[in-house]
Amino acid sequence: MNGIEILGTGSFVPDFIADNDKFSEFLDTSDEWIFPRTGIKQRHIATDIPNYYMGAQAAKNALRDADFDPEAVDCIIVSTCSPDFYYPAMSCLIQKLIGAKNAACFDVNSACTGFITSLDIAHSYLSAGKYDNVLIISSEKLSQQVDYTDRASCILFGDAAGAVLLKSGEKPFYLFLGADGDEFEALYCKANYSANCPWYGDIDKFYENRFDTEHKRSFLVQDGKAVYKFAVNAMANAVKNAINGHYDVSELDLVIPHQANLRIIEKATELLGISSDKVYTNIEHMGNVSSACIPICVNELKKAGRLKPGMKICFVGFGAGLTYGAAVIEV
Ligand code: UT7
């Protein structure tokens, strides 16, 4: 099976830091509640820049890391569930900012699983020989969706972007994606609608039995306990399905999980029998930045010189949908 090779990585993290104490200024919450339950101490917020700008900076950093000409990029896939516009796709806005004028561009939304979904698409293109290289950018500005009156959800999320430039490679690559649409109400952010079509009836009637149309029309709405319960088993199952007999779990050198909640990560890796020293986390200083979590971790590890040739690295994530997935890549 043809694999993929990482040519370069990059990330962008906005300057403004909201630590747990900042939330206590306007909500009945505290570091004593947040940190033990989530592992989060702080998150970054893009107070004065749009999502696509963060994605473009991460992309530029990945291209610089690979010493790669932007005009030679064949395809840009942006994973985001917090785009600045319904259309155009964020990938087109980023293409303009980075000067990748010869690239095909489209966006992918499978929420926090988006980086793994994008890897699957990139791998399909590269192994089929359709493109020589693919630039994946996972860029998220969750602060523009989060309801800052909901203390059970707003404390989790932050803003940032990560990017990887890929080409096809010879080493093994395995990937699994799953979804359970029955659980979609556990985590959603409903679209805004203009609703002035003259032939509509009461637009809210479409939704009233299922959604809070009163004031949460375009806020992130979450049933934290339902997501937590789903996530632990979904992550463990995704890893087993991705390796699918090709490796034993014990052969994995490093696991890079979606950074949603440290307790979820600990439980899922415990279920798999993976020791904590093989699990990389940055949730303490980044919070949950949805699909950007994994590529930002990859960039941090690469910069720290911790990605050694021959290592088997597992990415695993879950998110709204509810979706889940895992990939194993040899570097
Ligand atoms: O990318 C996917 C993202 N989503 C996730 O991964 C979410 C997974 N779920 C979780 O991480 C946890 O469910 C949370 C950390 C979000 C919440 O923890 P929980 O133990 O499920 O809390 P809860 O919502 O059931 O609330 C328990 C209590 C409630 O108080 P009462 O009604 O028992 O008096 C909440 O009002 O804790 C209260 N509470 C808080 N108190 C202080 C909820 N959030 C807070 C808070 N500060 N931030």
Residues whose N, C-alpha, C, O or C-beta is under 5 A from the ligand:
A	BS01	UT7	D28 T29 S30 W33 R37 C112 R151 A152 I155 G224 K225 V227 Y228 A260 N261 F318 G319
